[in-house]
Amino acid sequence: MYRYILYFGLLIFSVSTTAQTDITTWRGPLRNGIYPDTDLKEKWPDSGPPVLLKIEGIGKGYSSPAVYQNTIYITGMKDTLDMLSAFDFTGKLLWKKAFGSSWYGSYPDSRNMPAIENDKLFVSSGMGEVVCFNASTGDIIWKKNPHGEFKGVFSRWGMAETLLLTDDAVISSVGGELASVVALDKNNGELIWKSPPTGDKRAYTSPVIIERNGNKIILVVLSENVLGINPENGEILWTFNLIRNLTNERGQRNNINTPLYKNGEIFITSGYDSDGVMLALSEDGRSVSLKWKNPVLDNHLGGVVEVGGYIYGSNWQSNSQGRWACLEWDTGKVMYEQDWYTKGPVIYADGHLYCMEEKNGHIALVQANPAGFKVVSSFRLPDGTGPYWAHPVIYDGKLLVRHGDVLIIYDIRDKQ
């Protein structure tokens, strides 16, 4: 049963005519953890920003919410099924549908975030089923199982993927015996192309599309290799083997972070004492070379962001411990490595990092400054159960944070 708890009255949910473009995918519009909101609070009360809304009973999960046309979409596990729910910003449930089987192994909670475009919502179940919904009505338009069809192979903890949308296709990283990556037609789910197998399993990453001198490239991270793929036909342009370039081969077990891209260079990080690596793309985008590697920023599962020529995120000390670090993008030089509770997700907006530690749910507003990890304000999430692994989302001056089966929305817009 759902319970909706509303604060400060309905007037706070009026939609501004100048609201930002709807965020419809993983970690912001460009999948890099950067959110375009401005005029956000530069300091929070000790108790945290004002709570606008709390929705309980969304189902167990680690996935982030997606916001499209002022509707919140979120996946959650009920019994053994992945469920997709749609809410408005008063907390009203608009629709709820089961769309596939949850991951059945360790940490089985829902972990895949929807991607939304032109009123079509695309999401993958924990067992790799790809489903297209009508975002307004919740009707299923089509459903396919590329993981089964192409003999996909799960890694130890299943998979966690927000599907990538190109002009015509839905991209899924199946890591299969018959294909490494597949493109399905957005309209009907039919196969457009498949990339040849590479011997990899699925990892836990979401792919991203980049552009190098007018050439678009899909970056896919599988269990061992990073692939550069032509989005027109699935041709594998290049591969880079992470295992041979990591100081500790345990890193192959935790390829979870979407690569960062900037000016022809790609930063990739995994946990477990693995090196973070910077790759340089050739001018035509058909090959890569190693520029530098550094073991300090071996991010576990919280993602990293690039701001002003510096990379920010947390590193792995153990499964329960981590520090917060900053590297210089060009050289890999360590700017700082500091303690603050433990590791966790990070995003960025309007001059500040938003950091959440995964053990006890403290959220901090942190200066994006390579001189040091300076916490401006912090508070602790009051509700939910399990690890704090769901990456926060910023939308139209609101901070959306999921913890287990609870979603809390905070007002972070500066009213002055």
N, C-alpha and C positions, 0 to 999 in steps of 0.2 A: 504494500500500500504506500502511496506517495503522500508526503506531508510537505506543505509549502509554507514557508515562514517569510513574511514580507515586512520590511522595515521602512519607516518614514513616509508611507503612503504611496499611492500609485503615481503621483505626479512626477516622481523621479524617473519614471521609465519613458517619458515623452521622448520621441526620437528627434534629434537635431537634423535640420535639413543640410547641415554641413558635415555630417558624420563621415568618417573615413570609408574607403572602399572596404566592402565586406571581406573579412578574413575567412578563407575557405580551405586552407590547407595547413600542413604541419609546420609549426614554428614560424609563423608569419608568412607574408605574401611571397617571399623568396626562399623559404625554407632555411633561413640562416639565423633564426632567433631574433631578428630585428623587427620591431613593430613601429609603424609610422606615426603613432599618436604623439601629439604635442600638448603643451599646456597641462602637464601632469604635476601632481603635488611633489614638491621638493623635500618634504618632510612629513612624517606620519605621527599621529598621537602614539603614546606608549602602548595603547590597546590595539593599534592598527588602524587602517583607514575605515571609514564608515561602511557597514555591511548593508548592501542593497537587497540582497536576496540569498536565501539558503534553500536548496532543494535536496531532500533526503530520499533515499530509496531508489537511486538511479541504477543500481546494480553494481556488483563488484568490478573494479577495473583500475587500470593505470593509464588509460588513454586520455588525451586532452579533449576538451570540448571544441567544436567548430561552430562558428557563427556566420550565418548567411541570411541576408535580408532581415536582420533583427530577430532571427530565430536561432535558438541554441540546439545543436545536435550533439548527442553524446552516446557512446556505446557502454554497455554494462552487462555483466554476466548474471543470468538468472538460471539456477539449476545448472544444466550443461549447455545452455544456449547463449549465444551472443545476441543481445537485444539492442536496438537503436531507438532512442527516444528523442522527440522534438518538443521543446518548450518555448513559450514566449517569455519576455522579460518581466512578466508578473509571476512567473512560476507555473503558469497553466500548462498542463500536458496537452499537446496538440495531437500527437499520435505516438504509438509505440509498436514496434514490429520485431519479431525474431527473424534473423537473417542467416544463421548458420551455427555450426557447432563451435563451442569454445575450445581453446587449447586444452588438452586433457592431461598434460604432464605437470611438472613443477611450475608454480606460480601461474595458475590457469586463468586468472582474471582477465577480462577483456583488455586488449592493449592496442587495438588498431583504431586510429582516428579517421573520420570521413574526409573526403575531398569533394568539393561542391562547385558546380559551374552550370550556369544557364538552367537553374531549377532541377538539375540532375545531381544526385548524390551517389558517390561511388565509395564502397567500403569493402574491406576484406575481413572475413571471419578468422577466428583463431586457427582454423584448419585450412585456410587458404582459399575458401570460396570467395569469388568476386561477385558483388551484387550491385546493381544500379537501381536506385530508388527515384521516384518523383519526390522531390524535396518538400513540396507543398502538401501532398496528400498522404505520403508514406506508401503508396502503391509500388510494388516491385515491377520494374520495367523488364529487366532480364537478370539472369543468374547463371554463372559459369563456374567450373572448377578446374582452372588451369593447373593448380598444384597436382591434382590427381591425373589429369590428362597427360601432363608432361613429366610425370614421375618425379615431382618435387621431393626434396629430402630436407626434413627439419633438422636444425641444430638442437643442441641440448635443451634449450628453453623455448622451443617452438619458433615463433616469428612475431615481429612487430613491424608493420609496414603501413604507412599511409600511401595509398596508391598515387602514382604520378599521372597527371593529365597533360597530354600534348594537344596539338591542334585537333587531331582526329582520334586519338587513341588513349586507352587506359593502360598504364605500364605496371606490370607485376614482376617482381624479382623471384621467380619460382625456384631457382637453384636446383634444377631437375636433371635427371638422366637424359632427357630428350631435348631440353632447352634450358638455357641459363636465365633468360629474360623473355617475356612475351608482351606483345602489344595487341590489345583487344579493341575492336570498334566500339566507340562510345555509344552508338545508337542501338546495337544489337548484341554486342559481346562476341562477335565472330572474330576469328584470328586474322590479324593483319600481317604480322610477321613474328618470327621467333629467332632469337640468337642461339647459336650453337652451344652445346654444353661445354663447361670448362672444368668439370670435375669437382666443382664447389657445391656445398650445401647452401641453403638459405642462411643469411645472417639475420640481424634484427634491425636493419636499417631501412630508411625510406630514401628512394632515389631522388635525384635533383637534375634539372636540365640547366645547362650553362651555355654560353656563347663565346667562341673564340674567333675573332676576325670574321664575323658573319656566319661562322659554321656552328650550328647547334650540336650539342653533345649531351647525352644522358650519362650521368655518373651513377654507377651501381656498385655497391659494396656487398660482396658475398662472403662466405666463410674464410676464404684465403685471399682472393683477388679483388682488386678494384678494376672495374671495366669502364672503358669509354665507348659508348655505343651511338651509332648513327640513328637518330630518331625516325628517319625516313624508311629504312629497310632492315634495321636490326643488326647491321654489320658491326662486328666488334673491331673498333679502330685500334685499340691497344689494351693491354692488361698490365697491371703492376701487382706483383705478389707481395702482400703485406707480411706474410710469415717469414720470408727470407730477409725482410728488412726490419724486423722487430727484434729487440734485444731479448725478449722472453716470449717463447712460442705460446704461452698461455693466452696471449692476446688474441689468438685466432678464435677463442671461445666467446669473445665479447665485442665483435664488430657491430656496434649499435648506433654510432653517431653519423648523421648525415654530413658529408664533407662540406667544408667551406670553400668558396671560390672567390678569387679577386685577381683581376688583371693578369690572367693567364697562369695563375698558380692555385694549387689545390692543397688544403690542409686536411689531413685525416688523422684521427686519434682513436685509440682503443684503450681499454683498461689493463690491469694486471701487469704493471711495470713495462708495458710496451712503449716503444718510441712513438711520439707524434711525428709524422713525416710531412714535409712540404714537397710537393711535386711541381715541376715546371712543365707546362704544356708547350709543344712546338707551335710555331706560328700557324700551321694549318690544322692543328688540333689532332693530328694522327699519331702522335707519340708523346711519351712523358719521360722525364728524367728526375732523379732524386736531387733536390736542392739542398735540404738539410734535414736532420732528425734530432729530436731532443726527448729524453725520457721523462721530463718533469711534468708535462701536461698530458698524462695518460688518462684521459677522461673515461669514466666508467659508463654512465648512462644518462648524464645530465645535459649533454650537448655543450657546445662552445659558441662564442660570438666573436666577431672581429669588429672593433671600433677604433677608428683613427689610426690604423696601422698596428694595432695590438690585439692579441688573442686572449680572451678571458674565459675561465672555466675552473672546474675543480678537478683534482687528480685522485688517483687510487692509491691508498696506503695499505688497505685491506678491505674486505667486503663490508666492514662497518666503519672504516675510517678514511678520511681524505682531507686534503688541504685545498685552498683556493690559490690559483696561480695566474700569472700573466706572462706571455711571451711576446717578443717583438716579431711581427709578421715577416719582415725581410730577412732576418738573421737567425731566428729561433732563440735569441738571447733571453735569459730569464730575467724579468723585471721584478717579480716578487713571487714568493711562495709562503702563504700565511695560514695559520689556523683560524677557523671559525666553525665551531661545532663539527660538522663533517661534510662530505661531498654531497652534490645534488644538482638539480636543474638550474640553468641560468638563461635568462632572456634579457633584451635590452630595449629601452625606449626613452627618448627625450633626455639624454644625458646621464642616465643611470642604468646600472645593472639591477635586475630583480633576481635575487638568489634565494633558493629554498634548500635547506638541508634535509636529507632524506630520512633521518632517524627520528627526530622529534617535531619536525614541521615548522621550524622557525623560518620566517621569510624576512629578507633584508633588502632595503634600498641602499645601494652601494654606489659610490662615485666610480665612474668609468675613467680611472686614472692609473697609468702604469706606475706611479710612484708608490702605490700601496693599496691594500684592501681596506678601504675606509667605509665602515657602516654608518650611514646617516640615520636610519631608523630601522627598527625591527619589531616583529610581534610573532606570536605563535598561533598556528591554526587551532581552533578549538574543537573540531569535530572530525569524525571519520575514523577508519581503522586501517592497519597495514602500513607498509612503507610509503613514503611520500615521493613517489616516482613520476606521477603525472606532471608533465611540463605545464606551467602556468600559461595563460593566454591573455593578451591585452586587446580590448575592443572598445572603441568609442569612449575612452576615459574610464573603462572598467577593467578590473583585474579579476579574471576567472580562474579559480583554483579548485582542483578536484582532489579529494582524498577518499579513496575507497568508494563507498556508495553515496557520498555527499559532494555536492557542488556548491561552493560559496562564491558570491560575486561582491567585490569591493568597489567603492567609489574612489578612484584615484585622480579624478580631474581637479585641477586647481580652480576653485570658484572665485578667486580674487580677480 
